[in-house]
Amino acid sequence: MQYKKEAKLLAEKILDEQIEEDGELTFPIDPFKLLKKHDILFTFLDFENLEGIIINDEDNVTAVGINRNRPWTRQRFTAAHEYCHFIKDINQNFDEVKRIDCLTDAKSTIEKFADEFASHLLVPTDVLKEKCNQYKNKDGFVSFQDVTKIAEFFGASFQCVLYRIAFELKMIEGDTSTEELLKRIKEYKPDKKRAKLIETNNDHELIGNVINSLSYCMVDLTDNIGTKFLNNYIYYDNKLEGITQENVPYILADLSFNKEKSEFFKPTDENIIMTLGNWKLQEFVLSTGDKPDIRICKYLHKLLNSFTPYPEYSGSYRTGNAMIKSGTIQPVNWEDIGTEIEKLACELDKFIKSSKKMSTDKYIENSIIFMYKFIIIHPFNDGNGRVSRALLNWLLRQKGIPPVYIDDKSRKEYYEALSHVDLENDFIPLKVLIEKRVINTLIELHDYLFIEENTCS
């Protein structure tokens, strides 16, 4: 059909413009960056029968709404789809209102065109050919397993990429009728394969691609899912420090309901004391509107020790030299703590100012470096690990990235990654682990983001 050819050409034109501006294409293509480039407002909303909507009001302001309850690949696809409507279908004039509602499974020519455009914008044919040639077997075919990897590279759905490879490139072996492909997809279970690929893969470029292509959903501590996440965070973060407190949800619920009448209001058990303190610390970094500031680490330390018998003695830097158990690099001299904290705080101020245009992948890497530098300063006699991880989550929140915790399965990898930084000054293993934990948080909070579905015309 002619519209398919024209949609592909329009997508290629936009990609050529991106190359002119940036010097090269980087994948996954960021459709949200294109919306921002044209000052298009966008938000994620609870739609029932719509994938998205685009409105240009009488003041010539354009806004896009994207269904927040769709898989992350669909959200990316919808952003590209609405961008097509912006450059092709919306009348950008003052005193004129134009609105396009994009229904799920819409069949109109205008919607098919936008779908075709989005498919070729996110998955350019030439680059798709290169990736397929990289993975093809001796007979020239690409396996379903490798389609999974290719889909991650583009930040596109498995089904979309499979269809393009099967129908456009003819590089899928066997019966490739639509009916048979759908049957094979169902048997293959790409959503589970994709989750397994992320969980077991330590390819930092692949994981970085996943991170850069995600639309983030923050933790809302006022809902049940947010409360459950905070409970899990505190439980596992305490375990990193050897604090085992099994009934975290019960303690927090009792405190919330009974307040000062709770049996845990003035605890004497050290496990409960540190559990509640960690809760106060995490609640602050996950809800504050302030920008991250290492200068207030004393305050964070006070929060951590809120329930200790003598909290007024917390929040003070150590007054002697310390040693990190099993650490290759040891903490700074205690007399230099104030100077080193201020130096790190100044670095952080500059980083935050320059971080708006930074890719999510790069932002996470830098945030981890700040966490590590804080650990090396080791300003307090105890609680440095918990405060450092709180600082990391505060930094992630600044960029709209959900928080992370290190569960039992990740604990060994976490300590090995820290040691790797000590020995090799190489942050990649730690970065990959934290990025995988970000993805884990998204799955925990919003399973629907990772349900595989067709997002291709």
Steps between C-alpha positions, in 0.01 A plus 500: 500500500616852419451629857750242629767624263427864583501432875836327475645792300372750756658299783830487310486878451464553877786260568720685248426822688602329824832397342560858383438630853680231703755367250367146530199295603505348847269217594244464629353801321340730757156615373448706817806707407329585171189614686712717732691644204175656376385604849221245489365434847447133576361304789392146588127457565249228583324436169258215441466475123776735387869443443554874498367841414645819348348847536608835357310778679403849393826638642693264271618286792521129423451231763520122476344247736629141511326203659691437824363146529672366190829313461806724480557405135144610421553831681811569291314401186207728587736794558644448149147453360382832651812674373399394150160663550677817619716541189240374252141539622472773763421853384747710697313829484389748762124523578445147371456182699594164353469167683570142394391207717706189426280202569635154578505292180391797285476413130476844336762598244626788714560262794661233282734763358604613850554137603717434196696818569558402865616152400763632258606785727574267792625211285666639184524239226873545428596460865263205537677331208838558667381345827349202318820441305685507831280225647399290197601131480677331207169473315431870534225476763462672837380294798226607740764528775696750291183690410464556876846660513430710192171621650690613811747692285218698338278524810218354292259214556605148410202459268569822314863406434410141411242612245743745341769233473254239370301708252744770395836321516382137456750383764277286725513127432188287458138592447471879530131545436346741750293222657802271544725777632242590764488134604880482518516822703252359750709185540826697530363733777715803413411697815654231722800460269553876504485518879746210524734668251509816712543307826789282382675730252794718606550666162511863612408631152190281479387584855576867431274485194217358710545775760510779241182377333285474812226739605525528874234472769597627843420343836187646655531433873130574550378193313524132592764419239719787622464389861591143407806624312617703802452196724708287264765770473545527876497125553770428241707813568514405868610149407800648319606636838428177686173627649228236475154629574236278344175681587577839346146550353336425835727741691443782251124437484470495880697824529293664227169397659574532873768774485637574851284220645679243285710243681782596261484876567799491737669174406788341691583224252795614283360326192173693533684826579705482179202378295293803601793735448558367151131546432523869600807544281347336191167675544685832484703431184199347323266790573702821542474775242853621572790442262758244613762662722787309660548789744198379696639149550512576874124550493457172309709327764278650771192361323662158492554524876163659583394218731828438681497571878720810450427631148655839584844336481449388139576711194861564601804415292735239640790630707746224422622300204286207384541188294257350250488127562642314195544833321797549270473879521467639850313813621650847503670635811237614750641853507430534125135391509347850498722614214432185294123524555497862383713411197263215410197726556640756254555224243141386552363852454673526161383153403134574574513824300641318196287187529184607316635405158682194631378154395346294779771240461776761547314668785478171693872440447588841645257456790672173590838675496370755752368218720838328489693819576279555803572146621875566471470820704318285759405801713322317782594226743208293373210523255713615203371224271135577571551876461694447174222285352243759611704767320499283188121469507469874557714558192298252294180674605641832379498358146163329540661156532343260752700395808683172547583257776746211511312175565646166606568391141694820428698529823808305392507679164473837679801440724701353214421804285615735778823301534545519123486879523759488780736279304449612140331841528241349264138593576336297222407189709349723772320711240353191331381366835330827596338531156367145530364589843324805347334266252412265786331789684297586192389138467413490871299822481348465155497150353300621200801696370673172415212307345586425140252616239493607140611862459564490129276579207 
